[in-house]
Amino acid sequence: MAIISVTSTSVAVNPLKQSQTLGAVLAFLGLKGMMPLLHGSQGCTALTKAVLVQHFRQAIPLSSTAMTEVATILGGEERVEQAILTLVQRSKPEIIGLCSTGLVETRGDDMGRFVKEIRHRHPELDYLPIVLVSTPDFKGTLQDGFAGAVESIVREIPQKSSKQDACPTQITILASSAFTPGDVQEIKEIVTSFGLVPIVVPDLSGSLDGHIEDYSSALALPTAGITANGTNAAQLRSIGSSVFTLALGESMRGAAQILDKRFNIPYEVFSELTGLAAVDKFLQALADISGVSVPEKYRRQRRQLQHVMLENHFYFGCKRVSLALEPDLLWSTVSFMRSLGVEIHSAVTTTRFPLLEKLPIKSVTIGDLEDFEQLAVGSDLLITNSHGVAIAQRLKIPLYRQGIPIFDRLDHSQFPKVGYRGTMQLLFDIGNLFLEQETKVKH
């Protein structure tokens, strides 16, 4: 059992965590025809957009109620109503994701009442799902905001269906913020190879995979300012017809429980999909659900991974690694590194989480990158986001980039680190860093 310690500093000098608002917007971007709307100042929206554009290197649709000092004092209901009506007129979204910010949460705006009264005054908006999620940036983290958005989506949009309407091959996949667009694409390919039809919430592989839209015809031109791909509203409504829910990441357990309570859909939580044992468990679950044996190509990939782990284990044995990541990603990465014989020198994360105490390491610190720099002294490798570059340079320790943001590598989010192939690629990438460091020491 890991001992959880909380940093005692009164100010974050070098922050690790990102805001809940960023996490919720990221989740909303995995839905087709989505327009995320932040109720707050323009600065909140600009900062959120800057991080996402920097990380994904593509245009990010995002709007704001642009609260001013006067609007903040008098109340923001009129701003929310006007923003929604303007978006409907100009962008024609299929879904609006409405997020609160620290400004309006501090003021105490009743967002639920706002949406209810706006719908009452504008019955023409009945067709339009407006998914509300509370995301004050003075508490919580990116992972919390992402999970909160997914919970709001599955609570508001899916519709009840009769048992006759249930699709025997349709399953719902709830993918946490720990999974990149490349991960989601790999997961979809694995699931469909079992003859199953996955509905991924949210499907970042459809909207943030860096593809170029087909503008060959006027009909192919997406409406300006909204997401062109991802899970669409019809698919979200049909989630009630799924026969099973796969929750990928412990933070998705709450959303899976909502679906279980609403539609009596059984679920299973997979805390990680990286590593031999984790992928074995996932494929066995898919085989049990579908009644289809594991395809030969994955049996072959498994043998390849076993060979790679056997041939390269001496590059990892007794190496000391320090990590600073969000809880879900921390759990997954620690589990994988431990399976390779790596010693976890230190671990820093952003918030308390049920799994942290179950980590097979001595301690976990809830803190920032300043704490990480102090704890990581003596490590052989650092794993955190691109804000760890300066720390790696000062400590003269190689850095492997994980999490958000990653702005000094090209399309880091596009390659998968899940499944047998993704595990092999991750093993090679980290192993090469160790090998390069050993070469430098010899010379």
C-alpha positions in Angstrom: 0.0 0.0 0.0 1.4 3.4 -1.0 1.6 6.2 1.5 -0.1 9.3 0.3 1.5 12.6 1.2 0.3 16.1 0.3 2.7 19.0 -0.3 2.6 21.6 2.4 3.5 24.6 0.2 0.8 27.4 0.0 1.5 28.1 -3.6 2.3 26.1 -6.7 5.6 27.4 -8.1 5.6 25.0 -11.1 2.1 23.5 -11.5 1.6 20.0 -12.7 -2.2 19.9 -12.8 -4.4 21.4 -15.5 -7.9 22.8 -14.8 -11.2 20.8 -14.8 -12.4 23.1 -17.6 -9.6 21.9 -19.9 -10.5 18.3 -19.2 -14.3 18.8 -19.8 -13.5 20.6 -23.1 -11.2 17.8 -24.2 -14.0 15.2 -23.5 -16.5 17.3 -25.5 -14.2 17.5 -28.5 -14.7 13.7 -28.9 -18.4 14.3 -30.0 -19.4 15.1 -33.6 -21.1 18.5 -34.2 -20.0 19.7 -30.8 -19.4 23.3 -29.7 -17.9 23.6 -26.2 -19.2 26.8 -24.5 -17.4 28.2 -21.4 -19.4 30.4 -19.1 -16.8 32.8 -17.9 -14.4 35.4 -19.0 -12.6 35.4 -22.3 -9.3 34.8 -20.6 -10.5 31.4 -19.3 -11.4 30.3 -22.8 -8.2 31.7 -24.3 -6.0 29.8 -21.9 -7.9 26.5 -22.4 -7.7 26.9 -26.2 -4.0 27.7 -26.1 -3.1 24.5 -24.3 -5.2 22.3 -26.6 -3.9 24.0 -29.8 -0.4 23.7 -28.5 -0.8 20.0 -27.7 -2.8 18.8 -30.7 -1.5 21.2 -33.3 -4.8 21.8 -34.9 -7.8 24.1 -34.8 -10.0 23.7 -31.7 -13.6 24.9 -31.7 -14.4 26.8 -28.5 -16.7 29.6 -27.5 -17.2 31.8 -24.5 -20.0 33.8 -22.8 -17.3 36.6 -22.4 -18.4 37.7 -19.0 -17.5 41.3 -18.1 -17.2 43.0 -14.7 -20.8 44.3 -15.1 -22.2 41.0 -16.2 -20.5 39.2 -13.4 -22.2 41.5 -10.8 -25.6 41.5 -12.4 -25.7 37.8 -13.3 -24.8 35.7 -16.3 -28.1 34.1 -17.4 -28.6 36.6 -20.2 -25.0 35.9 -21.5 -25.6 32.2 -21.5 -28.9 32.5 -23.4 -27.4 34.9 -26.0 -24.4 32.7 -26.5 -26.5 29.6 -27.1 -28.8 31.4 -29.5 -25.8 32.9 -31.4 -24.1 29.5 -31.7 -27.3 27.9 -33.0 -27.7 30.6 -35.6 -24.1 30.7 -36.8 -22.5 27.3 -36.2 -25.6 25.0 -36.1 -24.1 22.6 -33.5 -25.6 19.1 -32.9 -24.6 19.3 -29.3 -23.5 22.1 -27.0 -21.2 21.3 -24.0 -21.7 24.0 -21.4 -18.9 24.3 -18.8 -18.8 26.6 -15.8 -15.5 28.3 -14.8 -14.1 29.6 -11.5 -15.5 33.1 -12.1 -19.2 32.1 -12.2 -18.8 29.2 -9.7 -17.5 31.7 -7.2 -20.3 34.1 -7.9 -22.8 31.2 -7.5 -24.6 31.2 -10.9 -27.3 28.5 -10.9 -26.4 26.9 -14.2 -29.0 24.2 -14.0 -31.7 26.8 -13.6 -30.3 28.8 -16.4 -30.5 25.9 -18.9 -34.0 25.0 -17.7 -35.4 28.5 -18.1 -33.7 29.0 -21.5 -35.3 25.8 -22.7 -38.7 27.0 -21.4 -38.4 30.3 -23.2 -37.1 28.7 -26.4 -38.9 25.4 -27.2 -37.3 25.5 -30.6 -34.2 24.3 -28.9 -35.8 21.0 -27.7 -33.9 19.0 -30.4 -30.5 20.3 -29.2 -28.7 18.5 -26.4 -27.1 20.9 -23.9 -24.8 19.0 -21.7 -24.0 20.9 -18.5 -20.9 20.1 -16.4 -19.6 22.0 -13.4 -15.8 22.6 -13.9 -14.5 25.3 -11.5 -10.8 25.6 -12.0 -10.1 26.4 -8.3 -10.5 22.7 -7.5 -10.2 19.4 -9.2 -7.9 18.5 -12.2 -8.1 17.8 -15.9 -9.0 14.1 -15.1 -11.9 15.3 -12.9 -13.3 17.6 -15.5 -13.0 14.9 -18.2 -14.8 12.4 -16.1 -17.5 14.9 -15.1 -18.2 15.7 -18.7 -18.5 12.0 -19.6 -20.8 11.4 -16.7 -23.0 14.4 -17.8 -23.1 13.0 -21.4 -24.3 9.5 -20.4 -26.7 11.0 -17.9 -28.4 13.4 -20.3 -28.3 12.1 -23.9 -28.8 8.2 -24.0 -32.4 7.2 -24.3 -34.2 4.2 -22.8 -35.0 1.4 -25.2 -36.9 -1.9 -25.0 -35.1 -5.2 -24.7 -36.2 -5.9 -28.3 -34.1 -2.9 -29.4 -30.9 -4.1 -27.7 -28.1 -4.7 -30.2 -26.3 -8.0 -29.3 -23.0 -6.8 -30.8 -23.1 -3.1 -29.6 -20.9 -2.2 -26.6 -20.1 1.2 -25.1 -16.5 2.1 -24.4 -15.8 4.9 -21.9 -12.3 6.1 -22.5 -10.6 8.3 -19.8 -8.3 11.2 -20.3 -5.3 8.9 -20.0 -6.0 7.6 -23.6 -4.8 9.6 -26.6 -6.5 9.7 -30.0 -4.0 7.1 -31.2 -4.9 4.8 -28.3 -8.6 5.1 -29.0 -8.1 4.2 -32.7 -6.2 1.1 -31.7 -8.9 0.1 -29.1 -11.6 0.5 -31.8 -9.6 -1.7 -34.2 -9.2 -4.4 -31.5 -12.9 -4.4 -30.5 -14.2 -4.5 -34.1 -11.9 -7.5 -34.9 -14.2 -9.5 -32.5 -17.3 -8.6 -34.5 -18.4 -6.0 -31.9 -19.7 -2.5 -32.7 -18.1 0.0 -30.3 -19.6 3.3 -29.4 -16.7 5.3 -27.8 -17.4 8.1 -25.4 -15.6 10.3 -26.2 -14.1 9.3 -29.5 -11.0 11.5 -29.7 -9.7 9.5 -32.6 -12.4 10.9 -34.8 -11.9 14.6 -34.1 -8.3 15.1 -32.8 -6.4 12.6 -35.0 -4.9 15.3 -37.2 -6.7 14.2 -40.4 -7.6 16.6 -43.3 -11.3 17.0 -44.0 -12.6 16.1 -47.5 -13.6 19.4 -49.1 -14.1 18.0 -52.5 -17.8 18.9 -52.5 -19.9 21.5 -50.9 -21.8 18.8 -49.0 -18.6 17.6 -47.5 -17.8 21.0 -46.0 -18.4 20.8 -42.2 -20.2 23.6 -40.5 -17.7 26.2 -39.4 -16.7 26.2 -35.8 -17.9 22.7 -34.7 -16.2 19.3 -34.5 -16.4 17.5 -37.8 -16.1 13.9 -36.4 -16.4 11.9 -33.3 -19.3 10.1 -31.6 -22.6 11.6 -33.0 -25.8 12.4 -31.3 -27.6 9.4 -32.7 -24.9 7.0 -31.4 -25.1 8.6 -28.0 -28.9 8.2 -27.9 -28.5 4.5 -28.8 -26.1 3.7 -25.9 -29.1 2.4 -23.9 -29.2 -0.5 -26.4 -25.6 -1.6 -25.7 -25.2 -5.0 -24.1 -22.0 -4.2 -22.2 -19.9 -1.2 -21.0 -16.1 -1.2 -21.0 -14.8 1.5 -18.7 -11.2 2.3 -19.6 -9.6 4.0 -16.6 -10.8 4.0 -13.0 -12.1 7.6 -13.5 -14.7 6.2 -15.8 -16.3 4.0 -13.2 -18.8 6.6 -12.2 -20.1 7.0 -15.8 -20.3 3.2 -16.1 -22.3 3.0 -12.9 -24.7 5.7 -14.3 -25.4 3.5 -17.4 -25.8 0.4 -15.2 -28.4 2.3 -13.0 -30.2 3.8 -16.0 -30.3 0.9 -18.4 -29.1 -2.1 -16.4 -26.1 -2.5 -18.6 -23.3 -4.6 -16.9 -19.8 -3.1 -17.0 -16.2 -3.9 -16.3 -13.4 -1.4 -15.4 -9.9 -1.8 -16.9 -7.4 0.4 -15.1 -4.8 0.0 -17.9 -4.5 -1.5 -21.4 -0.6 -1.4 -21.5 1.4 -4.4 -20.7 1.1 -8.1 -21.3 -1.3 -9.1 -18.5 -3.5 -6.0 -19.0 -4.0 -6.6 -22.7 -4.6 -10.4 -22.1 -7.4 -9.5 -19.7 -8.9 -7.0 -22.1 -8.9 -9.5 -25.0 -10.3 -12.2 -22.9 -13.2 -9.9 -21.9 -13.9 -9.2 -25.6 -13.9 -12.9 -26.4 -16.3 -13.6 -23.5 -18.7 -10.8 -24.6 -18.6 -11.7 -28.3 -18.3 -15.4 -28.2 -15.4 -15.1 -30.7 -12.0 -16.5 -30.0 -9.0 -14.1 -30.0 -8.0 -13.4 -33.7 -4.7 -15.0 -34.8 -3.1 -11.6 -35.5 -3.3 -10.7 -31.8 -2.0 -14.1 -30.8 1.0 -13.4 -33.0 1.4 -9.8 -31.6 1.4 -11.4 -28.1 4.2 -13.7 -29.0 6.2 -10.8 -30.5 5.7 -8.8 -27.3 6.8 -11.8 -25.1 10.0 -12.0 -27.3 10.7 -8.3 -27.0 10.2 -8.3 -23.2 12.5 -11.3 -22.9 15.2 -9.9 -25.1 15.3 -6.4 -23.7 14.5 -6.9 -20.0 18.1 -6.2 -19.0 17.8 -2.6 -20.2 15.1 -2.0 -17.6 16.0 -4.1 -14.6 16.7 -2.1 -11.5 16.4 1.3 -13.3 15.0 4.1 -11.2 12.1 6.0 -12.8 10.3 9.1 -11.4 6.8 10.0 -12.7 4.5 13.1 -12.5 1.2 12.3 -14.1 -2.6 12.4 -13.6 -3.9 9.5 -11.5 -5.2 7.2 -14.3 -2.1 7.7 -16.4 0.1 7.3 -13.4 -1.5 4.0 -12.5 -1.2 2.6 -16.0 2.5 3.7 -16.4 3.6 2.5 -13.0 2.0 -0.9 -13.6 3.7 -1.2 -17.0 7.1 -0.1 -15.7 6.9 -2.5 -12.7 6.2 -5.4 -15.0 9.5 -4.7 -16.7 11.5 -4.8 -13.4 11.8 -1.0 -13.0 12.0 0.6 -9.6 9.7 3.5 -9.1 12.0 6.1 -7.4 9.2 8.7 -6.9 5.6 9.4 -8.0 3.8 12.8 -8.1 0.2 13.3 -9.1 -2.4 16.0 -9.0 -5.2 14.9 -6.7 -6.4 12.2 -4.3 -7.8 9.1 -6.1 -9.0 5.7 -4.8 -6.4 3.8 -6.8 -3.4 5.7 -5.4 -3.1 3.8 -2.2 -3.2 0.5 -4.1 -0.1 1.4 -6.2 2.7 -1.1 -5.6 5.2 1.6 -4.6 6.3 3.1 -1.3 4.7 6.6 -1.6 2.8 9.0 -3.8 3.0 12.8 -3.5 0.1 15.0 -4.4 2.0 18.2 -5.5 3.5 20.0 -8.4 6.6 19.9 -10.6 8.7 21.6 -7.9 8.1 18.7 -5.6 8.8 16.4 -8.6 12.2 18.0 -9.2 13.2 17.5 -5.5 12.0 13.9 -5.4 13.5 12.9 -8.7 17.1 13.4 -7.9 19.0 10.2 -8.5 16.6 8.8 -11.1 17.5 7.2 -14.4 14.5 8.5 -16.2 11.7 11.1 -15.8 8.2 10.7 -17.1 5.9 13.7 -17.3 4.6 16.3 -19.7 6.7 18.8 -21.7 6.9 21.2 -18.7 9.4 18.7 -17.3 12.0 19.5 -20.0 13.8 22.2 -17.8 13.8 19.8 -14.9 15.4 17.1 -17.0 18.0 19.5 -18.2 18.9 20.7 -14.7 19.1 17.2 -13.3 20.8 15.8 -16.4 18.2 12.9 -16.6 16.5 11.8 -19.8 12.8 12.6 -20.1 10.0 10.6 -21.6 7.0 12.8 -22.4 3.5 11.6 -21.2 0.3 13.5 -20.5 -0.8 17.0 -21.4 0.6 19.2 -22.8 3.3 17.8 -25.1 4.3 20.7 -27.3 8.0 19.9 -28.2 7.3 16.6 -30.1 5.4 16.2 -33.3 2.0 14.4 -33.0 2.9 12.5 -29.9 -0.8 11.8 -29.3 -1.2 9.9 -32.6 0.8 6.8 -31.8 -0.8 4.2 -29.5 0.6 2.9 -26.3 -2.2 0.3 -25.7 -2.6 -3.2 -27.0 0.3 -5.5 -27.8 1.6 -3.2 -30.5 1.4 -0.1 -28.4 3.1 -1.8 -25.5 6.0 -2.9 -27.8 6.3 0.7 -29.1 6.3 2.1 -25.6 8.9 -0.4 -24.5 11.2 0.4 -27.4 10.9 4.2 -26.9 11.7 4.0 -23.2 14.3 1.3 -23.7 16.1 3.4 -26.3 16.4 6.3 -23.8 18.0 4.0 -21.3 20.3 2.6 -24.0 21.3 6.1 -25.2 22.1 7.1 -21.6 24.3 4.1 -21.1 26.1 4.8 -24.3 26.8 8.4 -23.1 28.2 7.1 -19.8 30.6 4.7 -21.5 32.0 7.4 -23.7 
